[in-house]
Amino acid sequence: MKNIFYLLTALFGVATLTARAQNGMQTTPAGAQYQIFTHNTGEKIKLNDIVYFNYIQMTDKDSVLYSSFKTGKPQPAQIRPSQNVADLMDIFPLLTLNDSAMVKVPTDSIFKGHEEARPPFFPKGSKLVFILKIIKVQSLQEAMAERTAAIEKMKSQEATETNTYITANKLSPVTTASGLKYIVTKASALRKPLNGDTVMVNYTGYLLNGQVFDTSIQSNAKAAGVEQPGRPYEPIPVVLGSHGVIPGWEEGLALLNEGAKAKFIIPSKLGYGEQGMGNGAIPPYATLVFDLEVVKVKPGKHAPVAAKPGIKHTLKKKTTVSKKKN
């Protein structure tokens, strides 16, 4: 218990720990043991509330498995009816803002029915230990309002940063109805691709701050420090119209002739949106810039051209006239 004591002491203070550790452990109906180290007088956490909490997850032998205190990333959770003893949903309604607690979950309950998944550091009869501290509580309505405000702020910042980038680099892009901005840097008189064609593309993609996040060109990858050993650096195939790439590429590639080069400035709504991508390589609401070349267009299967509305296409039937025999 030494390590647990030191962790608790660091989090809650020696005097608080000594005074409140005397309360002992209590047990939920599902079998989790818990001890609340603080007893704040605020409103208890309710069903559907959104909580943010820091926690340490460890074995009952004091081996730390994870600590959000170290990573600096508090865990968000919406309070729901408990689905299993380890989800802590029976514990949160016992707490309020700034409360701290220890929870011991029997691993026999966690691995019941799938013992093959039990790791060696959780033998039968052991417990998974959580030490947690509630740092923020919101109603669902408050959380949604905060999220909406944050989204609007990011959208506004995105537009401002894009305009700053264009001005700073003295660019004059064409803007399509969807919001895609593009500049043809090398024109070509060869044919444009159609849906169903395979377009071979060389590209380098970067954020507005110039940070490269991906490229098909090895020299660019080396220069940017993003080279991936074993990856083949060559033009990538894109089947136009198959929606295998972001909408900004689908639209932009259809505008370019084979052999053309261009710069695409793609707003997040035509890129990776509010989710971003690549473990933070592309943040939420990030405008993306691509320098690319349509190296080759390989003809594919094309959908038949639909008849224009209101125009009837008729085929004249061949008629055979037979002469009557007299």
C-alpha positions, 0 to 999 in steps of 0.5 A: 500500500506504500505507493498508493499512500504516496499517490494519495498524499500527493493528490489530497494532502497528508492531513486530509488523507489521515483524517478521512482514511478512517472512514473505511471502504463501502461496497456498491450493489454491483460489488465495487468497493469505494472510499470517498476522501472528500465530502464537498457540499455541492450538488451530486452528479446526476444522470446525463451530466458530463463529467471530466475527471483525472484518474490513476488506474492500477493493480492492487499490487500498486503497479500503475497502469495509466495516469491522466495526471501524467498525460494532462488529459482529463477523461470526459464521460456522460453519466449513464446507467451502469453497464458493468462494474468497471464503468464507475457509473455507480460511483459518479452519482455519489460524488460532486465537483472536486470530490476524490475517491478510491474505487476497487473493482473485482477483476473476476466480474470484469473477466467473467465469461472471457477468462482468456482475456485476463492478463497475468497481472490480474489473477483471480481474486484481484482488484482493479484500482481507480483513484479519481478526482472530479474536476468539472461537472456540466449538465448536458445542455451546458456541455452542448452550449459550450461545444457549439460555442467552441465549434463556432470559434474554431470555424471563425479562426479557420476562416481568418487563418486561411485568409491570412495564409492567402494574403501572406503568400500573395495567392489568387485562388479560384473559389468554387461554390463548395468553398474549395480554393485552387490554383493551377500552377502548370496547365495541360491540354490533355484530357480531364478525368471522368468518374470511374477513371483512375487518377495517379497523383503525386502530392504533398499535404501541409497545414497552413503553418507549413507543417507537412503531414503527408506526401507521396514524394520521398525527398519531400518526406525526408526534408519535412522529417516525416519519412516512413521506412518501408513505405513506397513513395510513388504516385497514388491511385485515386478512382474518381467518384468512388469517394475514397478520398476527401471531398476536396480532392474528389472535386479538385481532381475533376478540374485538372487535366492529365499532366497538370499541377495545382495547389488546393486550399481545402477547408475542413468541411471538405477535409477532415472536419471536426474530427481531424485525423492522424493522432493530432497530425491534422487538428479539428477544423484545419484547412489543408493545403496540397501541392499536387500533380496529375501524373496519369489518367487511366480510363475506367468504366464510366456511367452512361450519360443520363438523358436530359429531362423532358426530352423523349428518345424514340426509336422507330420500329421497322415494319414489314409490309406483306403483300396480299396474295390474290 
